[in-house]
Amino acid sequence: MKKVNVELVVGLFMILGFAGFAYIAIKLGDVELFGQQNNYPVSASFNSVSGLKEGAFVEIAGVRVGKVTSIRLDPEEYEAVVTLSIDNGVRLQEDSIASIRTAGIMGDRFVSITPGGAEEYIEPGGEIEETESAISLEELISKYIFKDE
Amino acid sequence: MKKLVEKLGDGALYYIEQIGRMGIFLGICFVNILKPPYKLHPIIKQVHFIGARSMFVIVVTGAFTGMVLGLQGYYTLSRFGSEDLLGSAVALGLIRELGPVLTALMVIGRAGSAICAEIGIMRSTEQIDTLECMAIDPYRFLVVPKIVAGIISLPLLTFIFDVVGILGGYLIGVALLGVSHGAYFNGMYESVLWNDVEMGIVKSFVFGLLLVWISAAKGFFLHLERKGAFGPEGVSRITTDAVVLASVTILVWDYLISAIML
């Protein structure tokens, strides 16, 4: 009987295992492999970000251009400060509008940016001044129902 | 009446004693893992036994788990008209829960029972005493390579299980039931976060340690079992015990880790 080459089999097993890990971690877990920075941060303040989660997408014209990296409360203004990381190739005008939208009725919340017309662009680390808060379906419905009263 | 209370106390003491014994066993093993000299070859041999040779079982169970998730998920999701979520449902289910747990259960059945029986037979035929007589530390020689190999193999097996499962779900969802290719994979990439992957990794490390520890300790302390009986009968009972205890412990820890990390 041929003797099994233990080292070879174990080596193959380890390679397969790590390949699986690499696939899951990099493709699914969004780990940045070489830590390269191909995006820049921009912040925006909203009255309400209800339902928005970290990791949600940022879209311009329906195209994914970045994601939400952090959401925190400004303790003085009681506003939600959202940090977005935008892909390097995408430049935002000073008067861009950031609004929070929902994909479908039950879908996830995401940030949609409507480009402006200004000449100046927002620097990395800058702030989007114009924002629109999350639309609450319940509020809209209650407004509609009770509009006559 | 007094007899009954005595019996209860006796049983409780016995279990506490057993838990303490296994705890000390684990402590000694950890000390021995850290103590040089480190020998690579026994570990490789055990990785071969616990890991590489479990691969066939893992690939088959992984594929069918993914396929059944794809099938069940599709029929449930299509009631709400959200078949596009199939990819994320399959991937999240596999990475967070089913991957680590089913891998651990399969490895218990395949390798855990073998480890327990092997060490149990060595104890029963006094080979472990012989090792001690020859000044060979049985912990170092027998148990440590198995524990290290368990901690190495289980995460790797789990990742193989996850990937094969995702492909199985793809096969059913996309090739058979007609979910779009892009919706399956993009939904998956969007919804799985590093936290989910991390939870899977933590679980598989813990399970790897737990299953080898319980199987090895059960076999190692065969001679201290109260129901006695060295020989075939004792070994068979201890192996059954080890498999049941390890499986239950892993399901309990699965809940605990999920509860802590969610």
Contacts between the chains, C-beta under 8 A, distances in Angstrom:
chain1	res1	chain2	res2	distance
A	6	B	44	6.4
A	6	B	45	6.0
A	6	B	48	4.8
A	7	B	44	6.3
A	9	B	48	5.7
A	9	B	52	4.7
A	9	B	53	7.9
A	10	B	44	5.3
A	10	B	47	5.0
A	10	B	48	4.8
A	10	B	51	7.2
A	10	B	52	5.4
A	12	B	52	7.2
A	13	B	47	7.1
A	13	B	48	7.6
A	13	B	51	5.2
A	13	B	52	3.8
A	13	B	55	6.1
A	13	B	153	7.8
A	13	B	156	6.8
A	14	B	47	7.7
A	14	B	156	6.6
A	16	B	55	7.3
A	16	B	156	7.5
A	16	B	160	5.8
A	17	B	51	7.5
A	17	B	153	8.0
A	17	B	155	7.3
A	17	B	156	2.5
A	17	B	157	6.8
A	17	B	159	5.6
A	17	B	160	5.9
A	18	B	156	7.0
A	18	B	159	7.8
A	19	B	163	8.0
A	20	B	156	7.3
A	20	B	159	3.2
A	20	B	160	4.9
A	20	B	162	6.5
A	20	B	163	4.4
A	21	B	155	7.4
A	21	B	156	7.2
A	21	B	159	4.5
A	23	B	159	7.8
A	23	B	163	5.8
A	24	B	95	6.7
A	24	B	159	6.0
A	24	B	162	5.9
A	24	B	163	6.9
A	24	B	192	7.9
A	24	B	197	5.6
A	24	B	200	7.9
A	25	B	194	7.6
A	25	B	197	5.8
A	27	B	189	6.3
A	28	B	91	6.5
A	28	B	95	7.2
A	28	B	188	6.6
A	28	B	189	6.2
A	28	B	192	4.0
A	28	B	196	7.9
A	28	B	197	6.5
A	29	B	192	6.6
A	29	B	193	6.8
A	29	B	194	4.2
A	29	B	196	7.5
A	29	B	197	4.0
A	29	B	198	7.8
A	30	B	189	8.0
A	30	B	193	6.9
A	30	B	194	6.1
A	31	B	194	6.3
A	55	B	193	5.8
A	57	B	190	7.6
A	106	B	82	8.0
